[in-house]
Amino acid sequence: MGDLAEDDSMEVEGEADAMEIMEEDGSGDPSSFKEKALGVLKQGGYEDKRSSKLTQDDFLRMLALFNKAGIHFT
């Protein structure tokens, strides 16, 4: 039961991070953030890939692409 509470708090933090990105972006529009994130995935060729099939190197490359686009995960 404690794990569920941790998962809920992590989800809220993720949503807060997305809101911070949208504020920094100046758009404040969730759909523009989604478009930006999908653009990064397409740029790296990850838009059709399943996370369970990616290697650690794939994740690091994808993370680098997000960082370059100004999207940072904590």
C-alpha positions as CSV (number, residue, x, y, z in Angstrom):
1,M,0.0,0.0,0.0
2,G,2.9,2.3,0.7
3,D,4.2,1.8,-2.9
4,L,0.9,3.1,-4.3
5,A,1.3,6.3,-2.3
6,E,4.8,6.8,-3.6
7,D,3.6,6.2,-7.2
8,D,0.9,8.8,-6.8
9,S,3.4,11.4,-5.5
10,M,5.8,10.7,-8.3
11,E,3.0,11.3,-10.8
12,V,2.1,14.6,-9.3
13,E,5.8,15.7,-9.4
14,G,5.9,14.7,-13.1
15,E,2.9,16.9,-13.7
16,A,4.4,19.7,-11.9
17,D,7.6,19.4,-13.9
18,A,5.6,19.5,-17.1
19,M,3.8,22.7,-15.9
20,E,7.2,24.3,-15.1
21,I,8.4,23.5,-18.7
22,M,5.3,25.0,-20.1
23,E,5.8,28.1,-18.0
24,E,9.4,28.4,-19.1
25,D,8.3,27.9,-22.7
26,G,5.9,30.7,-22.3
27,S,3.1,28.8,-24.0
28,G,1.2,27.5,-20.9
29,D,-0.5,25.2,-23.3
30,P,-0.3,21.4,-22.6
31,S,-0.8,20.6,-26.2
32,S,2.3,22.6,-27.2
33,F,4.3,20.7,-24.6
34,K,3.0,17.4,-26.1
35,E,3.9,18.5,-29.6
36,K,7.4,19.5,-28.4
37,A,7.9,16.1,-26.6
38,L,6.6,14.2,-29.7
39,G,8.9,16.2,-31.9
40,V,11.9,15.1,-29.8
41,L,10.8,11.5,-29.9
42,K,10.4,11.7,-33.7
43,Q,13.8,13.4,-34.1
44,G,15.4,10.4,-32.3
45,G,13.3,7.8,-34.1
46,Y,11.7,6.7,-30.8
47,E,8.0,7.6,-31.6
48,D,7.0,4.1,-32.5
49,K,9.2,2.2,-30.0
50,R,8.1,0.5,-26.8
51,S,10.0,1.4,-23.7
52,S,10.5,-2.2,-22.8
53,K,12.4,-2.8,-26.0
54,L,14.9,0.1,-25.5
55,T,18.4,-0.4,-24.2
56,Q,20.0,1.7,-21.6
57,D,22.0,3.5,-24.3
58,D,18.7,4.2,-26.1
59,F,17.3,5.8,-23.0
60,L,20.5,7.9,-22.5
61,R,20.4,9.1,-26.1
62,M,16.7,10.0,-25.7
63,L,17.4,11.8,-22.4
64,A,20.1,13.8,-24.2
65,L,17.7,14.8,-26.9
66,F,15.1,15.9,-24.4
67,N,17.8,17.9,-22.5
68,K,18.9,19.6,-25.7
69,A,15.3,20.6,-26.4
70,G,15.1,22.2,-22.9
71,I,13.0,19.4,-21.4
72,H,14.7,18.2,-18.1
73,F,13.6,15.3,-16.0
74,T,14.3,15.2,-12.2
